[in-house]
Amino acid sequence: MSRFGEPQHDDFRALNDSIAYDRRLGPYDVEQSRAHAAMLASRGIITEAERDQLHAGLAQIAGELRDGSFPFSPADEDIHMAIERRLTEIAGTVGGKLHTARSRNDQVATDMAMFVRAHAQRAIERIESLAATLLAQAEAHLDWPLPGYTHLQRAQPVYLSHHLLAYVWMLVRDRRRFAAVLEASSWMPLGAGALAGVNFDTDRRLVARELGFSHVSPNSIDAVSNRDFVLDYLAAAGTCATHLSRLGAEVVLWSSEEFGFCEVSDAWASGSSIMPQKKNPDAAELLRAKAPRLVAHASALHGVLHALPLTYNKDLQEDKEHLFDAVDTLELSLAAAQGMLASITFRRERLAATANDEFLAATDIADLLVRRGMPFREAHGIVAGLVRSALRQGKALSALTEEELHAQSPLLDQEFYAVLRDGAWLESKVSEGGTSLGRVREQLERARTAIERR
């Protein structure tokens, strides 16, 4: 029986039903239901025989969900009611006892926490895989110089290893964020009921242990209305995707003929429908494009939750599509980045040729003057004058004569030319975290330890 005297309008059903997408919560709902049934029996709320009937039916449902044979019905509003309906078909009227001492409000919140926890862990694993690939590439290209850029203008040379390691440290921070998501999703909502708790002396901690939760939510109102852990996942995913977008953007630039620093393997590129010569780094371009999509999901869910009165509101149903798409997009992006970076080819000669641009040593020449007692700002102006003179004459800095050097400053002598020798200004960056080989080797060890540490 129902309090409603007329059927729901088809358009309302289309708006209201979530079964089209929340069915992917099915395995978590079955696992939760098994633990809930066991708890009900342990507290004498149902009999052990009824628990066994429920467990047998849930085991069959788990198999049907796994192999795709679960018989969904057009009348199923959501995955929770679909499973309860199917359980009653299999086990009989005892199936209706499973919902004792729980509500769909705490049920869905628990399923969502389990889903977030599982996929935060999967994100951590894929982040570690990508970081390990970048670390391997850094080790393989330890002493390969390339120009570093600011404002997309050549600035100072660095080693390719040093540049790649920058992304490793981004990923280390990403892993830390997803570890925080694991903690945020470790509080079990189940047992809160619709909002006020339930009328039975349940054992929430037993269920939490069975499901792998570290804690139980201390307030029933907060338990059913909380989606902070979803926001935390979306925020971590958005930041991680932003890092991947920067990596993708550099691969797009570097693989162009204008840069010529690298080539993406055929497995991670595509051609043109009209230009047979084209090889497009589409995987990298798509990494670049996915980030705003993930950030938008986080923004959209903030919009859903902002100013939402307690406790449960149907608005909360909007958490799922944002989360599910973010999970799928991030996990695919991490896998694609790992595959693309594992098979990329760098072009040493091209990298070295651009890194040997003597103008990149301008700061090192200024520092030479600083070591001889000149204030840096004055040294900066003198070196700018040397650069201007060389550019005006169309020649390299090392082609300037000693007379031209002395015209700018009497402190400039033969050591000026020593600074410009191949590689000298790379190895001069000896500060901790700098690009000299000794420091990069230290960094490699630190990065390896950071990746392996949990």
N, C-alpha and C positions, 0 to 999 in steps of 0.2 A: 504494500500500500504506500501511497505518497500523498503529501499534503497538496499537491498540485492537481488541478482539475482538467488541465488541457496539456497536450504534448508540447515539447519544446519546438520552437520554430527551427527549420532547417538551417537558416542563416545563423541563428544563435548557436546551434550545435557546432557549426563550422568555426565560429569564433571561440567557443568555450572549450571544445575538446582538444586534448593535447596528445592523444594516442599516436598521432602521426609521427611525432618526434620523441616523446618521452618513453617510447618502448625500449630505447636503449638502456634505460634504467632497470630493465627486467631482471638481469642477473643479480643486481644489488638488492632489489626488492625481494627476490626469492631467498637470498642469503639472510637478509634481515628477518624475514618471516620465519625461517627455520629457528633462528636464535630466539625470536619472540615466543614461538610455540614452546620451545624447550623451557623458557623462563616461566610461562604460564603453568606448565606442568609441575615445575619445581616448587611453585608457590601454592599448588593445589587448586588453581583456578580452573584448569581442565585436567582430565585424567591422563595417565601415561599412555593408555590405549588410544585416546584421542590425539595426543601428541604424535604417536607413531603413525596414525592415519594421515595426519597433516604432513608429517615429514615425507611419507611415501608419495603423497600427491605432489608435494613441492619438488621432489626429486624428478618426477615425471615431467613436470612443467619446466624444470631447468633443462632437461634434455630436449624438450620441444623448442624452447627458445634457442638453444645451442644449434640445433640442426635445421631451424627455420620452419618446423612443422606446427608451431603453436597456432591454434585456430582462433585468430582474432575475429571479433564480431563487430558489425557496423554499430552496435549499441554500446560498445566499449568507450567510455569517456576518457579514461587514462589507463596507464599500465597497471596501476594498483587495483582498479576495479576489474580489469581484464583478468588479472591473475586470480583474484578472489572468485570471480565467476567460474573460471576454469577449474579452480581447486574444488569448488562445490560440485561441478560436473563429475570430477574424478572421485572425490572422497565422500560425497553426499552432504547431508545437512551439517556435519561437523565442520565443513569448510567455512561456514558462517561464524564459527567460534574464533577463528584466527584473529578477527578484528577486535576482540575483547581487549580492553585496556590500551587501545591506541586509536589515533585519529589519522586521517590522511594528512593532516597538517604536520604532525611530528614524523609520520611515515615518509613523506616526500622530503622533508628536511634532512632526514637521516640518509635516505638514498642519495641525495645530492652531496652530502658530506662524504659519503663513501666513494662516489664517483670522482669528486674533486681530489680526494686523497690518492686514489689510484692513478689519476692522470697527472697529478703533481709529481708523483714518483716516476712516472714514465717520462715526463719532461726532464727530470733530473738525469735519468739514464741517457736520454738523447743529447742533452747538453754535454754530458761527460764524453760521449762518443765523438761529438764535433770538436770539443776541446782537445781530445787526444789526437785527432786528425790534424788539427792546426799545430799542435806541439810537434808532431812528427814532421810536418812540412817545415817548421821553423828549424828543427835539427838538421834536416836535409839541405837547407839553404842558409846555413849559419852565417857564412861570410860573404853573401851576395849583396853588394851595395845597390841601393836605389835611392832616388830623390824622395825626401819627405816633403810634404806640401802644407802650406797654409794659404787659405783663400784660393785653393787650386792653382797656386803659383809655386814653382820650385823654391824651396826654403833652405833646408839643410839635408845632407845625405844621412841615411840610416842604413842599417842592415835589414834585409828582407825578414830575417828571423825576428828582429826587434819589432818590426811592423806587425807581423802575424801574431806575435805574443800579445799585442795590445788587445786583440780579439779574445784571446784565451782569458785574460783578466776580466773582460766584460762577461764572459760566460761563467767564470767563477762567481762573480756577483749575482748573475742570473740564478745559478744553482742555490745560492744563499737565499734568494727571494722565494724560490719554490720550497726550500726547506721550511721557511716561515709559513708557507701555505699548508704544509703538512701539519704543523703545529696548530694552525687556525682551524683545520678540519678534524682535529683529534677530540673534539667535544661532542658527545653523542646527544642529539635532541630526543631520541625515542624515549617515551615514558612521560612526555609533557602533555600528551593528549591534544585536544583541540587548542587549548591555551592555558588551562588552569590546573593541569595534572589529571590523574584518573582516580576512579573510585575503588581501586584495588591496591593491596599492599604488594606492589611489584618489586622486583629486584633489578633495578636499572644497571647496577654495576656488573651483574652477571652477564647481561646482554652486551654491555660495553666490552667486557673481556672477550666474549665470544666473537665479536665483530672487529676487534682490534682497535677500539677507541681507548685513548688514555684517560679520558675524563668523561663525566656526564655533565650536561648543561645544568647550572645551578638554579636557573630561573625558568619556569615553564613558559612564561610569556616571551622572554627573549629567545628561548629555544626554537619556537615555531616561526618567529619573525626574522630570525638572524639569517642573513645571506652575506655576511662579511667575508666568509671564506671564499665565496664565489667572486666577490669584488677583488679579493687578494689574488686569486688565480688570474683573473683578467688583467690586473695591474702588472703582475709578474710577466704574463704572456706578452702584454703590450711592450714592455721594456725590452724583453728578449727579442721580440720581432723587430724592434727598432734597431737593435744591434745587428741583427741579420740583414736589415735593409742597408745599413752602412757597408757591411761586407759585400752585399750584392752590388751596390752602387760602384764600389771600387773595382770589382771584377768586370763590370760593364765598361768602365773607363779603361782599365788596364788592358782589356782584350781588344780594344779598338785599334785600327791601323795607326791612328795618331799617337797612341801610347806604345802599343806593341810589347807590353811587359809580360803578357801571359796568353795562353790559349786554353779555352774550356774544351774538354774532351767531347767527341761527337755524341756520346751518350747523354750529355747535358746541354745540348744545343739543338737548334732547329734551322731549317732553311727558309727560303722565300718562295712564295707561290709564283713569282714572276721573274726573279733575278737569280739565276742558277748559281752564281758565284758566292752568294751570301751564306754566312754562318753566324747565326744570331745567338748571343748568350742569354737565351730566354729564361733559364732557371734563375740566373742572377737578377734579371729584370723583375721576375715575379717575386723574388725575395724582397726586392726593393718596394714592391707595391703592396705586399701583404700587411705591412706594419700598420698603416692607418686603419685598415679593416679591423685589426685586433684592438687598437686603441679606441675605435668607435664603439666596439662592443662594451668596453669598460665604461665609456661615457654614457652609453644608452642605459646600462643597468643602474648606474648612479641616478639617472633621470627617473627610472622606475621607482627606486627606493626613496628618493628624496621626498621628505614631507609625508611619507606614508604612515598613517596612524597604525598603532598596534591593535590587534596582533596579526593574524593571517588575513591577507586580502588577495583576491584573484590576480591582482597585478603581479604577484610573485611568480605566477606561472611563466612570466616573460623572462625569468632567469635562464631557462633551459636552452632556448635556441641561441642566445648569445653565448652561453658557456659551451654548448656542443660545437658550434662552428669555430669558436676560438680554439678549443682543444684539437679539432681536426686540422685546422689551418696551421697551428704552431707545430704539431707533431710532424706533419708533412714537410713544413719548411725546414725544420731541424734536420730531418732525414735527407732532404734535397741538398741542403748546404753541406752536410757531411759527405755525401756522394760526389758533389761537384768539386769540393776542395781536395778530396782524396785523389782525384784523377786529373787535376789541373796541371798544366805545364808552364813553367816560368822560363823566360828567355834571358839568359845571363848576359849576353853581349849587349842587348838593348838596355837592360837595367844599368849595366856598368857604364855605358856610354852617356846616359843621361845623368847618372850620379857623379860623373867626373866633370861636370860643368863647374868651372872654377869660381863662378860667382856664388856658388853655394858655400864657399869658404869665407865669405865676407865677415861673418861674426867672429870666426877664428882669428882673422887678421886684426879685428878690433880688440879682441882679447890679448893679442900679442902686445899691442900698445898699452893696454891696461896693466899687464905684468911689468911694464917699464915705467909705471907711475902715472900714466895719463888717466884722467877720469873717463869712465866709459862713454858718457854722452859726447864728450869731445872726440873720442876715438871713433864713435859712430859716424860723426860728421866727416872726419878725415877719410874713412873708408868709403863713405858714400861718394866723396869727391873722386877717389880712385876708380870706383865703378863707373861713374859718369864719364870720366876721361877715357876709360877703356871702351865703353859703348860708343862714344863719339868717334873713336878711331877704328871701331870694328875689329878689335883684337882682344885676346884673352888677358886676364890680369897678369899672368906670368910673363907676358910679352912687354909689360911696362918696363921702362929703363930705370936704373937706379936714380938718374937725375929726376925722372918724373916722380919717383917715390919721395925723394928728398924735398921736392917742391911742395908736397903735401905735409911731410913731417920728417924732421931729421932723425927721429927714432926708428924709422924704417930702414932696414939693411938687408943683408943676404938671407936672414932668417925668414923674411917675407916669402921668398921663393921656396924655402923648405916647408913652410906651412901649406903651400899649394901642391906639394908633391902628392901623387896618387895615394889616396887612402889616409893621409895624415890627419885630415880633419874628422874622419870617422873615429879613429882611435883616440882622439883628444877628448872625447866625451866620457870621462872616467867617473863622473858622479854616479852615485847609486841610482839604479833605474835607467842609466844612460845607454847609449848604443855601442860603446866600445865592446870588443869581443869578450873581454874579461867579465864585464858587467852582464852581457847577454848570456854568457854561460852560467853565471850565478842565477840569473832570472829563469833560465830553463829549468834548473834544479828546483827552484821555488815553485814554478808553475807545475812541474811534475808532482811535487809533494801536494800542492793544493788540489790538483785533480784527483789524486788518489785518496785524499782525506775526506771522510764523511762526517 
